[in-house]
C-alpha cells in the first residue's frame, strides 16, 4: 500500500473467497421480471417473453410480467403515476429480469426504452436494478439482427446489472409461432432455452452476494465524505 498514496487505506478492501463464504445462501425460487416492447395485439416480443416465462417456471422460478400499456412517456407524468409505481415495485421485487424487444428501424422500440428510462438508478438509498441479473431477447420481422440486444446490453451495463453472456435474436418471428401463439421447435427455440437456463444459473450464483459484488471503493469513499 505504500506505493498507492492516492488510496484511503481505511476504505480499501481486498476481495477474498472468505468474504463470499460469509454470505448466507438463499434457497427460495429465483424472482424474475419480464418486460416486453410492443403493444400490438399479437406482439411477438410478448409471445417470446411468454415462452421464456414457461421455461423459467419449469425451472422453479417465480415470474411476473409488466404490461406497459398506459405507461406515460418519461417526464410527461409524475413518478406517482400508477404504472410507474407498479413498474418500480416490480423491479425492486425482482432478482433478475428478461427484456424482450422487437427491432424497429434498426433499434429497440421506444416503448422498451421508456420502461427502462422509468427505472431510476436509485430510489432513496435503494438501487433497484444494481447487481441483478439480466437476459436479453429480440424479435425481427426480417433477417437476423442483433441491434436491439446490443443496445439493451449497453443499457443493462448502465443500469449496473449483471447481463449474462448469452442472448437470443429471433428472425422472421412471424414464422416462429403457430396459430396457438406457441413457439415452434427450432434452433431458435433451443437458444431461448439456453438463455433462460443461463439466466437462472447466474441468478442463483450471484443473488446472495449481490451487495458484495456491487460494493465499490469510490462509493464507500463518497459515503464517508458525506457523513
Steps between C-alpha positions, in 0.01 A plus 500: 500500500797735539516550123128593480493842670169600337305220667328532836631189678203491738260461208707268281385136502678198358243260351522148637316169491444530875288809438273304265468215746371733769176555308211264565363308202141576404285200418180662377396490134674756277280807444499604135325802345424499128467816289398515135505779245183499288129570553380317191214258557724221370830625631782261418724656764229421756449149361875440522501626859203273581690204355800598713273518804379143445860383493584699814202356685614149406826592673305589818523876456241745627413733213313825447415701190469875463235609249629830358162612367421837657858573606557872431799648326785589733458853642139514373360379832604503866679207661179433693323389181352152572682329213832653603448390859405149384811471282736621771351268761544203266862593431570519873331161547701329227837327533537474123333629185424406141476780243332405172477762224418513132756663276344805337694728266820323606446555872302391802153651516425828674263312728782274617727797560225688690461212744872496568513880527235493772724276711724736701854413602397570858184540707616657823776270618375207286643429156223291348686348204858484628651152525196325355529261209371576151425292189439659160264389222396660174271424207540619142258509209778424253845347508684449826641811662652583836447877516232489771678253727827690459331826599329338797833352608641853521198605705538199729856606575382857560235370741783314681351161428674165450413443134559136415726416201241306300212668314230415247406669173205345315478587128173492302311464824168462317622157384613389846159496671204277419129586499487435877776759552749236608855501374573222252786254558817640345858602569358840595281340765795301632697824530225652716521196728877548520461866594244433771711218644798733514293776659384269779855376562640853523213608725553210739875563500495877559184605681616426853830686446357782289566764764862384527553487124377858461682646801746757360796687641395831341150478648629410844726804476216727386274374777769568759544854372128568525468388863 
